[in-house]
Amino acid sequence: PKEYKYVVSKATKKQFNTLKKLMNDKDVDTVVNACDAGREGEAIFRLVYNEAHCKKNMKRLWISSMEDSAIKDGFDNLKEGK
């Protein structure tokens, strides 16, 4: 189709509304995409970001380990969301 139409399911509507509220909060200036680095994680994040009508600056967390030091290093070196 030329245009996809998305509907938030009843089962996840509360969770989506929480994310939408946080992403669009006036005190938030940057949203961090910390989803799985694969295509699915990226697609899910961008779908939620777009459906929430978020226009905030986006950064990407790239890590290859779940160890505390790797996570801290990843947050210290966030990549541009584009």
C-alpha positions in Angstrom: 0.0 0.0 0.0 1.0 3.6 -0.5 0.3 4.4 3.1 0.2 2.1 6.1 -2.3 2.8 8.9 -1.3 1.7 12.4 -3.6 1.1 15.4 -2.3 0.6 18.9 -3.7 -2.6 20.3 -5.8 -2.5 23.4 -3.3 -4.8 25.1 -0.4 -2.2 24.7 -2.4 1.1 24.7 -1.5 2.0 28.3 2.2 1.3 27.7 2.2 3.3 24.4 0.4 6.2 26.1 3.1 6.3 28.8 5.9 6.3 26.2 4.1 9.0 24.2 3.7 11.2 27.3 7.4 10.8 28.3 8.7 11.3 24.7 6.7 14.6 24.3 7.3 15.9 27.8 8.5 19.6 27.7 11.3 18.7 30.1 12.7 16.0 27.7 15.0 17.3 25.0 16.5 14.1 23.7 15.1 10.6 23.3 17.6 7.6 23.4 16.9 4.6 21.1 18.2 1.7 23.3 16.4 -1.0 21.4 18.1 -4.0 19.9 20.4 -2.9 17.1 18.9 -5.3 14.6 16.4 -4.2 12.0 13.4 -5.3 14.1 14.5 -3.2 17.2 15.2 -0.2 15.0 11.8 -0.5 13.2 9.9 -0.9 16.4 11.6 2.2 18.0 11.0 4.3 14.9 7.4 3.2 14.6 6.7 4.2 18.3 8.6 7.5 17.9 6.6 8.4 14.8 3.3 7.2 16.1 3.9 9.3 19.2 4.5 12.3 16.9 7.8 12.9 18.7 10.0 15.6 17.1 12.7 15.5 19.8 16.4 15.0 19.1 17.1 11.3 18.8 20.3 9.5 19.9 21.3 5.9 19.4 22.8 3.6 22.1 25.2 1.1 20.5 26.5 -1.6 22.8 27.7 -5.1 22.3 27.8 -6.2 25.9 25.4 -6.0 28.8 28.2 -5.4 31.3 27.9 -2.3 33.4 31.1 -0.8 32.0 30.0 -1.4 28.4 26.6 0.2 29.0 28.2 3.2 30.7 30.6 3.6 27.8 27.7 3.4 25.4 25.8 6.2 27.1 29.0 8.3 27.2 29.3 7.8 23.4 25.7 8.1 22.1 25.5 8.2 18.3 23.2 10.5 16.3 19.8 9.0 15.6 19.9 9.5 11.9 
